[in-house]
Amino acid sequence: MSPSNRTRRLATALVHGGRDDFAALGVHAPPLDRSTTYPVRDLAAGIASLDAMIAGGQPEGSSIYARAHNPTTARFEQAIAELEGTQAAVAYASGMAAMSAALLASGAAGGGHVVAVRPLYGGSDHLLASGVLGTEVTWAPADGIAAAVREDTALVILETPSNPMLDLVDLAQVVADAGQVPVLVDNTFATPVLQRPAELGVTWVLHSATKWLGGHGDVLAGVIACDEPRAAPLRQVRIGLGAVLDPQAAWLLHRSLPTLALRVEASQATATELATRLATHPTVTRVFHPSRPGADPAGLIGRQMRGPGGVLALEVTGGLEAAAAVMSAVRLLTPAVSLGSTDTLIEHPAGLTHRVVDDDAQAGVGITPGLLRISVGLEDVEDLWEDLEQALKVADAAGR
Ligand SMILES: *Cc1c(COP(=O)(O)O)cnc(C)c1O
């Protein structure tokens, strides 16, 4: 990345990020390079490039082999690094591949200790709780991190806003409480449009790029933004695991970035309006969205986050039966997991995204049988509201 890029404003960086080589290439849109291998005519130069990548760096010339490096993916990574304000970013085949790589690269896997704040995305929670990568986890409340961190703690992991409760956590405070221990923040819900954790001292900024970054429900991907020394082990793990992002997926992600701010801001405005209306609906007991009164006691919106985001949750009266009835009754909303798409998705965390989380842990953070999560898309708010109203009417009958 050229240093001059670092001062570009967000909207400009979204449009122009990762495009530094276009002038030299004489292209206007990103070329899609699907090569699995790259001819090596100068063996000494090839060895030098390979050695640089084996050490965790960028190639010095040839990409050599697609599991080591791909120019299309590298452009997407460069764009993400600029957006997150970090030196580097490393992309993976999915958000969970990125999370696994972070555990491996930080030393948390294979017997290391992690302090984590619930709720986390169900897959992340399960990865830690199951110990499948050999992590030992201490679950702590956000204000209990300092007490939970040990001499041998490899990583602190949290989300803000959290999935699915939309809890906000003060990142500067977490970084202070973690002391020498690196902090990994899953920034999937906020995106760099609303929040840039690295500016607050966070070491690793992770995204399920499947969500807002991809934005159209057609790409599975993950990415981690961090400084260059932290990127080296991430790349080494990626080469070893082989969990690389397909270049076609990287190309689609890069294509989605110029509209990211427009999409996030439009979804956020509609989510805020829906949260307001749902809060007084008789079939709804609680609404979770950072815009709601009392949802941001530390005043993080405006200070840490530029807005409340496009995901909300609600709890319906009538528990599981009523929630299931909403899932069946919606006609415009899509009853499906995932989030950050152009269309509005509604899902049941206890039954789907967070099914793998311990029952006690679910209850502890407020994932009740009546909880539904909505990722607001780009539809007209009135059409969404009409659909929700008719679905809640069905739910009201089902819950009695
Ligand atoms: C979906 C999600 C993940 C996992 O990402 P995949 O791309 O599905 O592997 C991780 N964190 C959060 C917050 C998510 O919403």
The ligand as an SDF file (V2000), in Angstrom:
LIG
                    3D

 15 15  0  0  0  0  0  0  0  0999 V2000
  -21.0550  -15.7830   10.1940 C   0  0  0  0  0  0  0  0  0  0  0  0
  -20.1240  -15.3180   11.2500 C   0  0  0  0  0  0  0  0  0  0  0  0
  -18.8860  -15.9360   11.4290 C   0  0  0  0  0  0  0  0  0  0  0  0
  -18.4650  -17.1430   10.6360 C   0  0  0  0  0  0  0  0  0  0  0  0
  -18.2020  -16.8050    9.3100 O   0  0  0  0  0  0  0  0  0  0  0  0
  -18.3520  -17.8370    8.0670 P   0  0  0  0  0  0  0  0  0  0  0  0
  -18.0070  -16.9860    6.9150 O   0  0  0  0  0  0  0  0  0  0  0  0
  -19.7640  -18.3240    8.0900 O   0  0  0  0  0  0  0  0  0  0  0  0
  -17.3830  -18.9360    8.3010 O   0  0  0  0  0  0  0  0  0  0  0  0
  -18.0400  -15.4110   12.3900 C   0  0  0  0  0  0  0  0  0  0  0  0
  -18.3910  -14.3470   13.1360 N   0  0  0  0  0  0  0  0  0  0  0  0
  -19.5870  -13.7380   12.9970 C   0  0  0  0  0  0  0  0  0  0  0  0
  -19.9210  -12.5690   13.8600 C   0  0  0  0  0  0  0  0  0  0  0  0
  -20.4980  -14.1980   12.0630 C   0  0  0  0  0  0  0  0  0  0  0  0
  -21.6930  -13.5970   11.9360 O   0  0  0  0  0  0  0  0  0  0  0  0
  1  2  1  0
  2  3  1  0
  2 14  2  0
  3  4  1  0
  3 10  2  0
  4  5  1  0
  5  6  1  0
  6  7  2  0
  6  8  1  0
  6  9  1  0
 10 11  1  0
 11 12  2  0
 12 13  1  0
 12 14  1  0
 14 15  1  0
M  END
$$$$
